[in-house]
Amino acid sequence: MNLFVGNLNYSSTEQGLRALFEEYGQVDSAKIIKDWESGRSRGFGFIEMPNDGEARTAVEGANGRVLDGRPLRVSEAQSRGERPSRRPSPAP
């Protein structure tokens, strides 16, 4: 299961994020999304966990938990097709 992790401190690391989620089970990957121009964190990331039960436990346990001074927002990630578009509709 793929989890969305928001409200990350800009100084948070992928290693620290992985360590937090490994408390709940096996983690396949931990990725902090960075701005492609500056290389600075965008304040959110994704965790991939192979066991759905462990992932659900991680959502419940890590949501609101403080990492590097900030309370995390954790939820199941939506696939790109399920997300609402952030671009305005083209003019007719």
Beta strands, then each sheet from edge to edge (+ up, - down):
strand 1: 2-6
strand 2: 29-34
strand 3: 41-48
strand 4: 66-67
strand 5: 70-71
strand 6: 73-76
sheet 1: 2+ 3- 1+ 6-
sheet 2: 4+ 5-
end
